[in-house]
Amino acid sequence: MGLTARIRTRDGWAVTHAVVTVTDTTGTQVLRAEADHEGTIHDTTHLTPGAYTVIITAVGYAPTASSAIVTASGRADIGTITLARQGGTELPPPGPWTIDPAHSTIAATAQHLGISSVHGRFTDFTGTIDIAPDDITKSRVEATIHTASIDTGNTMRDTHLKSPDFLDVEQHPQITYHSTGLEPTGTDRWTIHGDLRLNGHTRPVDLDLTYLGTGPDPWGGTRTAFRATTELHREDFAMNYNQVLQAGIAAIGTTLKIQLDIQAVQGDTLPTT
């Protein structure tokens, strides 16, 4: 191979229409290649050993450039290149934003039998984001999740999760989260500090947030997207039920991995269409 590369979005999707252009030290183009359906570049053009500039472009994404060294074998692997949406580094306009549940996901993963994972999600939730106009760190996030909407794809397991052993949906029909602060950790990354109320207990929980970009939608509105992750410990919220197998391994892990893929619409309400 002369050149190999993988082109991805910030949240890991392949950019199938990306174009890679390679120029030498004189600025002369020596190679142009298009990504395949997996967002991968495989070009067999033999390149003379030396230093090159690699430019990656794709419609709707901000272009990026990097350096590459071609070895004596005539090969260069520039690894994984992440493209941001056009304007994706610009923060969303200030004001209220409404989370769109139809295009968002709140998922939880627990270890099962010490060898695999069980995945679940909540299907009924609401939330708002208020972007502060002068100081982004003063922005606020609030969300409400209806516990009875838990869905792991197994009716018997879902019924058990709704019982007093876990979510106790009769006594605690909602999970709430209220942010208390926002701290930048990179150009597009933040830590949200907040309070999570779950199963009748309130604990401080931080979310690791990645900003994915803002753009127009097909309904004449503007949308913004984020991905957030955290880990919860069940005992912090008095969910202590477990079974210990004969080998001493817990049937269900005590740690929950939480991932939120959030899309929000600018304004106080969701579109009606």
N, C-alpha and C positions, 0 to 999 in steps of 0.2 A: 504494500500500500504506500502511495505517496503521501496522502493526508487522511487522517481520521479525526472525527470530532462528533460530539453529541450536543444537540441544541435543545434546551429545555426552557420552559417558563419558570417563574419563581416557585410555583407550587408543583413542579415536577412533570408537567405535560410536555410532550414532544411538539416542537415547532416544525411542522412538516413542510412549510413553504420557505424556510430560511435559505439564504444564499451566502456562500462563503467565497470571498475574493482574497487572493494571496498576491502580495507585491514584494519585489525584492528591494534591496537597499537603494536602488535608483528610482524607485517609485513605479517601475514597470510591472504590469500585471502578468503573472506567470501561470495563474490557475484560477478558474472559476467553477464552482461546483454547487449543486443543489441538494438539500437534505432529502432523504427518502421518507416513506410514510411513518417511520419510527423516529424521525428527527435526527437521523444519523448521516454523517458524511463519510463515504468510502470512495476515495479517488485514487486511481492507480498511476497517475502521472508521476514520473520520476522527477524529483527535484534535486538540483545541485546543492550539496551541503553548504550550509551558511545560515544567516539570520534573515527572517522574513517578517512582514506585517500581515496579520490576518484580520480581515474586516468581515463582520457578520451582520447581515441586514435581513429584515422580514417586515412585510407590510403590517402596520399597526404596532410595531415594536421599536423601541429606541435602538439605533445601531450601536455596536460595540466593536472595539479593536483590541488586539493583543499581539504580543510578539511570539514568534515560534522559531525554534532552532531545528533545522533539518540535519540529521546525523549523516555519517558517511554512507549509511545504507540507502539514503535517499528517502527516508521516512520521517514523518512528523506526526505526533499524536498530541493535539492541543486539549484533549480531555473534554470535560463538560462545560459548555458555555451557557450561562443563564441570561436570558433576555427579559427586560422589563417592558411592560406595556408602554406605548407612547404616552408621555406625561405621567408615567407611573411613579416617578420620584417626587412629584408634586403632591403635597398633602391635600386631602379633600377640602372643599370650600367650607368655611365655618357655618355653624348653625345645626339644626336638628336633622337626624337621619333615622329612618325606621328600618329595622331588620326585617328582611323578607324571608319568612320561614320556608316558602316554596323553593327558594334557591339557596338555602342554608342548611347546614347539618351540625347537630350536636351529637357526638359519638363518644362511647366509652368502651374500653377494652380491658378485660381482666384475664389473668392467667388461669388456665384450667388444667388440673391434674399435674401441674408442674411441667407439662410438655407442649402445650398449645395455648391458643387464645380464644376467648369468646368475645364476640363483638355485638354491641347493642347501640341503639340510638333513641333519642326522644323526638317524637314527631309533632308535638304540640308545644310551641313556645312563642314568646313575644319579646321584643327588646328595643331599646332606643340608644342612640349614640348622639351626644351633644359635643360638637367640635368647637372649642373655645376660640374666639376671634383673635385675641392678642397673644395668648400664651397657650400653646398646644397642650402643655402639661396640666392645664386646668380643665381639660375635656373630661366628660363623664360618660359612663356606660351603665345601663341598668338592663336586667333581663329576668324574665320569669319563665320557668319550665314547669309544665304540668306532669307530675310524676306518673300518672296513670297512662301516659303515652309511651312508656318504655316498650321497645320492640327489639327482641333479639332473634326473631324468626322462629321461635319455639313457644307455643302457647303455654305448655306446662311450666317452662322456665320463667316466662313472663309473669305468670300467676304467682309463682314463688317470690319473684323480685318485688311484686307489689304488696306482699304480706308484711307483717311486723318484723320478720327476720331481716328485711332490707329496707325498702323505701317507705313502707307503712302508709300507703296512699290514702287510707281512710282518715288517719290522724294528721297527715302532712301532705296535702294535695299539691303543694307547690315547692319548688326549689327557687330561691332568689339569689341574685348577685348584684351588688352595688359597688361600683369602683370608688376608691378613696384617693387614688393618685395615679399619675402616669409618669414614667421615667424612660427617657430615650436610651437605647443601648446600641444604636447603629443608625445608618442613614435611612433604613426602612424597617427598623426593629425597635420594639418598645417592651417595657414591662408594665403591665397593669396591676396595681395593687388594689385589692378589694375584699369585701366580706361576702362569704358564701353561707347561706342558710340552707341546711339540708337535714332532713329527719329531725327537725326541732333543735338543731345545734348550729351555732354560728361560729365560723372559723375564718381567719384571714387566709386568702388564697391569691397567689400571684399567677397571672397569665403571661406567657411568652408570646408576644404578638408580632406578626409579620404583615406589613402593609403590602397589598398586591396591586393596587392601582385604582384609578377612578376613570369612568368613561360614560358615554351615552348608552341608553338602552333602546330597544325597538319601540317603546311606548312613549317616547318623547321626554323621558326623565333622565336623571343622572344617577349612576350607581357607583358604589365603592365596595371594595372587597378586602377581607382580612383573613388570616389564618392564625389561630391561637391554640396553644397547648399548655397542659399542666398535668400534675399527678396528684391524686387524692389518696389518703389512707382511710380505709373504711372505719377503723377504730376511732378516728377523730370525730366521726359522726354517729357513734354508737351503733354501727352495723357490724356486730361481732360474730354473727352466725358463721359457722364453718363446719366442715367434716374433715377429719384427719384420716387419711388412708392407712392401710396396714404398714406401708413403708415409712410412715411419718410425714408424708407430704400432704399439704392442705389441698382439698379439692378445688377451692377457689382462692386465688391470690388476694392478699390484703391491700395491694396497691391497684388503683384504677388509673389508666392512662386516658386522658381526656383530650379530644381534638375538636375544635370548632372551626368550620369553614363558613364564614359569614359574608353575606351580601346584603348591603343596606341601600335603601332608596332615599334620595335627598328629600327632606320635608317631614311633616308630622304624620303623614298617612301613606298607605300603600296605594298603588294605582288600582283602579277598579276593573281594568281590562287585563 
